[in-house]
Structures are given as C-alpha cells and as structure tokens.
C-alpha cells in the first residue's frame, strides 16, 4: 500500500503527455512479456500469468503493463484525429494493436482480455471512430477468440469455457442434479456470506465465510465486506466506485485537451468496469472471472499499477 501511494504521488506530478511518448514501447514490451508468461511464467492458483523479477523476487502480471500501455496508446492515437476524418489505413494499426494485445492476454487470462477490449471499444466510441470500424474490431476479436476456443490454445481457455457454461446452466435452470458441486463451491459460499451480512452486518473482523472462501481476500472480498458491514456497507462501496467514475469523467471536462480526457476516461473505465464485474460475480450476476476488486482486494504489484492509474488521472485533473 505504501509503495502504491508513492507511485500514485509520483505519477500525479508527471505531465501526463509524457506517458504517450513511451506507450508504443510499453505495448511491444507487454506483448513480449505476455508470451513469456504463457510459456515460462510463474503459476499461482493453477494460472500461469505472472513474471518474477530477478534479484528482488517480486512477481507481477504483464497484463497490468498491457492495460496501462494500450489504453494510453489508444487515447494518444485517437486524440490526434479528433478534428479530422479517419481513414482505413490510419485505424488499422490501432485496431490491430487492440486485437493482438487482448489475444495475448487471453492466453492466460480471458476475463482481463475481455474487460480490456471493452475499455478500448468504449474509448474508440467516445473518440468518434466510425461505426464500421468499431464493427471491424468486434469481428476481429470474435474470430481470434473463436479460434482460441476451438483449438484449445491458452492455459485458461477451457476454464473460461466451463465457467460460462456452468453459469448459463444455472441461469436457464438446466443444471443437472449430479453436476460437479466443486464448480459452485465458491459462489455458494459467497451467497452464504451475503446472507449472513443482512442489513447491518456481523461486525468488522467477524466474518465466518472468510475461513471457507479460498479467495476471500481478493476475488470474493466484496462478499466479506457485505458479511461484516451488511447491505449498507455493500451499497456504500458501490457508491464509492460510482463517485470515482464521476470524478474520472470530471477530468474529461477539466483537461481541456482530447488526449487528457480520453486517457482519464480509459483508465477510469478500466478500474470501474473491473470493480463492477467483481461485485457482479460475488452477487451471482455473472460467471466467476478471478478479477480482484480495485483498491480493496489483497495484492502486491496490482496495487502499484492501480496507484499508477489513479496518479495519471490525478495528473489530468491537476
């Protein structure tokens, strides 16, 4: 947390235009790191998506680097074209980068790839990219995603497919009585935690389900928040993220320049969408994704990258 606060302060002191200068290098570096993580990365909780830094031994996810670099790069490319017409050959590199980076992330982390693509799609929409090109980006990611699923390429493709199928069976009421109970264990414990919380909660530190939920401090921390602080605590956390979204959008108005507004919007969308997905999973509104809750879930390097994102938003505001 201390390191995250330091990086947040340092990034807010830097002119945000400088981040655009290194975004292309960041995109290329992230692609190399993502492929390295897929082949030789550190495996944690049966997922190989981490890279260990030499000497200090700290691990980080290359997808965090990819998110920052790609969002910054897309915002910079869109900002240049705000007062002129887009051409096909000018948009091909942008859409190509989005599809390539998201595909590389999907090799080890399907949910993060989907959320990053959604963020970039929203950026292109607000950046006045013509509808046919938006459709082209969707078609490209759909085709590559289908190929990954059909060929079974990637260490988490099969897991993602099973989670979606399991969720859909539950929604449609087609789940068999002899279905694998382990597939529902986490989400059922999440429901128990939410039910135990009632309106006012059991009190700070008095959660029972944290001893049964294996991801109680990360993927399902929102369930523990509700169990300890009740429905009011859960709504309060939701309101905080909505307020964060509002403040991020205020930066769009205050920046006075297209790049600052698009950059702030992209980073804000990335954090808030991830938070909404995490809370949706905990409450049964979507399939299990393994997405942490920004600023609340336990983490090391992820906190630092979140601090960088918030620092850049503050830089735009200032």
Buried (B, 14 or more C-beta within 10 A) or exposed (E): EEEBBEBBEEBBEEEBBEBBEEBBEBBEBBBEBBBEBBEEBBEEEEBBBBBEEEEEEEBBBBBBBBBBBBBBBBBBBBBEBEEEEBEEEBBEEBBEBBBBBBBBBBBBBBBBBBBBBBBBBBBBEBBEBEEEBBEBBBEBBEEBBEEBBEEEBBBBBEBBBBBBBBBEBBEEEEBEEEEEEEBBEBBBBBBBBBEBBEEEBBEEEEBBBBEBBEBBBBBBBBBBBBBBBBBEBBEEBBEEBEEBBEBBBBBBEEBEEBBBBBBBBBBBBBBBBBBBBBBBBBBBEBBBBBBBBBBBBEBEBBBBBBBBBBBBBBBBBE
